[in-house]
Amino acid sequence: MSILPVVTYNDPILREKAAPVEAMDNRVRTLIDDMIETMYHSQGVGLAAPQIGESLQIFVTNSDPMTEDLDDEQDVGEFVFINPEILSLGGDDIRVEEGCLSLPTLRDDVTRPDEVHIRYLDRDMNPRELKASGWFSRVIQHEYDHLQGVLFIDHLSMFKRRLHRSLLRKIDAGNVKMDYPLKPRTETSAEG
């Protein structure tokens, strides 16, 4: 397994809708294993394929910090979501601080529905459905957004995004130091 560099917000792949996974093969299996390794190394709770430069509908999560939000009969630990589809969102809208490995050091409050019902394929391409709430639901929605070309800052007001402009420029220029590898800056300029 390898630790892969994480692309930062200015990379065009983060703004694309990811392509479906057509079949499981050794390349996809290795990619999933590398994503899990990268997620743990980066101390993240989720990672989407576009964040490591792959436009595929895959994201991984580590539910261990979120086990209180799972039904008793649900497994805990790593989840692999392939070709996910959100079936419904529900519950109260909850405002909680979020961060993102592709937006290192940037954090802000994001409002999301408390519950999610999602259909997906697991790492063996078996169809699954999952209902989650609380923090785990938030992580699923955040990672699913990545597959749609959406970043958590897109949920912020224009005013809040402007407040983060200086930090976004630092991220764009590669002037943030993290304990995980970041992919070198692309030629795309910073937004704002």
C-alpha positions in Angstrom: 0.0 0.0 0.0 1.1 3.5 -0.7 0.4 6.9 0.8 -0.8 9.1 -2.1 -0.5 12.9 -2.3 -3.7 14.8 -1.7 -4.7 17.4 -4.4 -5.6 20.8 -3.1 -8.8 22.8 -3.8 -7.4 24.5 -6.9 -7.0 21.3 -8.8 -9.7 21.0 -11.6 -10.4 17.4 -10.8 -12.1 18.5 -7.6 -14.6 20.4 -9.6 -15.5 17.5 -11.9 -18.3 15.0 -11.5 -16.5 11.7 -11.0 -16.9 8.8 -13.4 -18.7 5.6 -12.3 -16.5 2.5 -11.6 -17.4 0.0 -14.3 -15.7 -3.1 -12.8 -13.5 -4.2 -10.0 -10.0 -5.0 -11.0 -6.5 -5.0 -9.5 -6.0 -1.3 -10.2 -9.3 -0.3 -8.4 -8.5 -2.7 -5.5 -5.0 -1.1 -5.1 -6.5 2.4 -5.4 -9.0 1.6 -2.5 -6.2 0.2 -0.3 -4.0 3.2 -1.0 -6.9 5.5 -0.3 -7.5 3.9 3.1 -3.8 4.0 3.9 -3.7 7.7 2.9 -6.8 8.5 5.0 -5.2 7.0 8.1 -1.9 8.6 7.5 -3.5 12.0 7.0 -5.6 11.5 10.2 -8.8 11.9 8.1 -12.2 10.3 8.7 -12.9 10.1 4.9 -11.3 10.4 1.5 -12.7 10.6 -2.0 -10.9 9.4 -5.1 -10.9 12.9 -6.7 -8.8 14.1 -3.7 -6.0 11.8 -4.8 -6.3 12.7 -8.4 -8.6 9.9 -9.6 -12.0 10.9 -11.2 -13.8 7.8 -9.9 -16.9 7.4 -7.8 -15.2 6.0 -4.8 -14.9 7.2 -1.2 -13.7 5.6 2.0 -14.5 6.4 5.6 -13.3 5.3 9.0 -16.4 5.1 11.2 -14.5 4.2 14.4 -14.7 7.8 15.7 -18.4 7.9 14.8 -19.7 4.5 16.1 -22.3 6.1 18.3 -24.1 7.1 15.2 -24.5 3.6 13.7 -27.3 1.2 14.3 -26.3 -1.7 16.6 -26.4 -4.2 13.8 -24.1 -2.1 11.5 -20.5 -3.0 11.2 -18.0 -0.4 12.3 -14.6 0.5 11.0 -13.8 1.1 7.4 -16.4 1.6 4.8 -15.8 1.7 1.0 -18.5 3.4 -1.1 -18.4 2.8 -4.8 -20.9 4.5 -7.2 -22.9 5.8 -4.3 -26.3 7.4 -4.7 -28.0 9.4 -1.9 -31.6 8.2 -1.7 -32.7 10.7 0.9 -31.6 13.3 3.4 -33.6 14.0 6.6 -33.7 15.0 10.2 -32.8 18.5 11.5 -30.3 20.7 9.7 -27.2 20.7 12.0 -24.4 23.2 11.8 -21.0 21.8 12.7 -17.4 22.7 11.9 -15.8 20.8 9.0 -12.4 20.6 7.5 -11.0 18.8 4.4 -7.7 17.3 3.5 -7.9 19.2 0.2 -8.3 22.5 2.0 -5.5 22.0 4.7 -5.9 24.2 7.8 -9.2 25.7 6.6 -12.2 25.0 8.9 -15.7 26.5 9.1 -19.2 25.7 10.1 -21.4 23.9 7.5 -25.1 23.1 7.8 -26.2 19.7 6.7 -29.1 17.4 7.3 -28.6 15.1 10.2 -29.6 11.9 8.4 -28.6 10.2 5.1 -29.9 7.1 3.3 -27.4 5.9 0.7 -27.1 3.1 -1.8 -23.7 2.0 -2.9 -21.5 -0.9 -3.9 -19.0 -2.3 -1.4 -15.4 -3.2 -2.2 -16.6 -6.5 -3.6 -19.2 -4.7 -5.8 -22.1 -6.0 -3.7 -25.0 -3.7 -3.6 -25.6 -2.1 -0.1 -27.8 0.5 1.6 -27.0 2.3 4.7 -28.8 4.8 6.9 -26.6 7.0 9.1 -27.1 10.0 11.3 -24.9 12.4 13.2 -21.2 12.7 12.4 -21.1 9.7 10.2 -23.9 11.1 8.1 -22.0 14.3 7.8 -18.8 12.5 6.6 -20.8 10.6 4.0 -22.4 13.8 2.7 -19.0 15.6 2.6 -17.3 12.8 0.7 -20.3 12.3 -1.6 -20.0 16.0 -2.4 -16.4 15.4 -3.7 -17.8 13.0 -6.2 -20.1 15.7 -7.5 -17.4 18.3 -7.8 -18.5 20.2 -4.6 -16.2 21.3 -1.8 -17.4 22.2 1.7 -16.6 25.8 1.1 -19.3 25.8 -1.6 -21.8 25.5 1.3 -20.5 28.8 2.8 -21.9 32.2 2.1 -19.9 34.5 -0.3 -19.0 36.6 2.7 -17.5 33.6 4.5 -15.6 32.5 1.4 -14.1 36.0 1.1 -12.9 35.8 4.7 -11.0 32.7 3.7 -9.5 34.2 0.6 -6.0 34.8 2.1 -5.8 31.2 3.3 -7.0 29.8 0.0 -4.2 31.7 -1.7 -1.7 30.2 0.7 -3.1 26.7 -0.1 -3.0 27.5 -3.8 0.6 28.6 -3.6 1.6 25.5 -1.6 2.5 27.6 1.5 0.9 25.3 4.0 2.8 22.5 5.7 1.0 19.3 6.6 2.0 15.9 7.9 0.7 14.3 4.7 1.9 14.8 1.1 0.1 17.4 -1.0 0.1 17.3 -4.8 2.1 20.1 -6.3 0.1 23.2 -7.4 -1.6 23.1 -10.7 -1.6 26.0 -13.2 -5.2 26.9 -12.3 -5.3 30.1 -10.3 -6.9 30.6 -6.9 -10.6 31.5 -6.9 -11.7 34.7 -5.4 
